[in-house]
Amino acid sequence: MSDFSEELIRSKTEDDQEESCVLSGTGMYFPWLQKHIDTVETGGKKEKDFAQTTSACLNRIQEALLKHQWPQAAGYMHSYFQILEDSDSHKRQAAPEISLQHALYLLHHGMLEDANRNLSRAEMWRYGEKSSSQEVLINLIQAYKGLLQYYTWSKKKMELSNLDEDDYAYNTASQTMLNHSWKTSVNLGALIQTPGVWDPFVKSYVEMLEFYGDQDGAREVLTNYAYDEKFPSNPNAHVYLYNFLKREKAPREKLISVLKILYQIVPSHKLMLEFHRLLKKSEKKDHHKLGLEVLFGVLDFAGCTKNITAWKYLAKYLRQTLMGNHLAWVQEEWNSRKTWWPSFHFSSFWAKSDWKEDVALACEKALVAGILLGKGCRYFRYICKQDHQVLRKKIRRIRKSVKKHSIVNPGL
């Protein structure tokens, strides 16, 4: 071993009590790096020495990065790669992974040029026979290079929007954009065909495809990302596809089919109210029934209890559904909730709290509570007893509507 390696190992031994996985105040966490080194089999003293040296060097790199000691970190990085060059160990295959982690840190801190150089270095690293996992890693490194190129492309796009099309500067900027888009496409293309969650890469790629008029290409990328069974379930994939189809002014049935899958994955997603509106406009009765189910589903979640739009939609749609002689639809949704919604939404506590914080919300909830639980509901009774000069007429309308549509005890 070199003197540097021996020094590192001695230093590591002195710091045995320190944790090998470092968590910083900024949230940087490196457990997989140490694990990657530790889990590789070693054979003989030379291999063991190599493991100790690289492990110690990694710890020093991490420590320097976390303390923002850039010169020291750079020195250790140089030494680390020198060790890899000098050794005939198969652990050299870890080099791209280390370099990617360093590049991500640089990206996080806005050091884009340094990050790009690091990614280029990692991309060119080759040792031994390339494994499938190493190939995915190289694709990931290339994709991050693609993101940096996309960033440059995006800046040029903004510049372009401020230029006259007849200007020489416009043509120059346009050509620069085209060059960056081609490089980005090459770098992103391989990664997004590999099963995984690649949201930022997919969004960047699709934006460029759309900008250059390749709607078919963009649609194919998003469709595969959302529906290919080899990819993990990902709500964002369906959101991206829906937004694209919406920009294309796709038929309502197509939009409904995409949001229906999103509803099955995340029934409380913010797009569910838009989904309800689409279902409501449909001519199919099963879509109208699903529209009621969607509203109940949204309000099942604690994070949506104060969503006044959802309560307005439910109050209005309950009346429309009951006037359309679909009492069974309402009962079906209510039967699974009548044991827990009263305390979850319609207790005396919530009546007082809602009235104090948001009178409009309290009125919408009171109407829903009255329809579902009748005139004896505590929430409904509390709101109707409030003497509010501005809302007197509205409260009278609520009482009248509950009298007409309550599924419990019609008549007050």
Secondary structure, DSSP 4 states (H G I P E B T S, - for coil): --HHHHHHHHHHHHTTTS-SS-B-TT--B-HHHHHHHHTS---HHHHHHHHHHHHHHHHHHHHHHHTT-HHHHHHHHHHHHHHHHH---GGGGGHHHHHHHHHHHHHHTT-HHHHHHHHHHHHH---SSPPHHHHHHHHHHHHHHHHHHHHHHHHHHHHHHTS-TTSHHHHHHHHHHHHHHHHHHHHHHHHHTSSS--HHHHHHHHHHHHHTT-HHHHHHHHHHHHH-TTSPP-HHHHHHHHHHHHHTT--HHHHHHHHHHHHHH-TT-TTHHHHHHHHHHSS-HHHHHHHHHHHHHHTTSGGGTT-HHHHHHHHHHHHHHHHTT-HHHHHHHHHTTTTTHHHHHSSHHHHHHHHHH-HHHHHHHHHHHHHHH-TT-HHHHHHHT---TTTHHHHHHHHHHHHHH-SS----
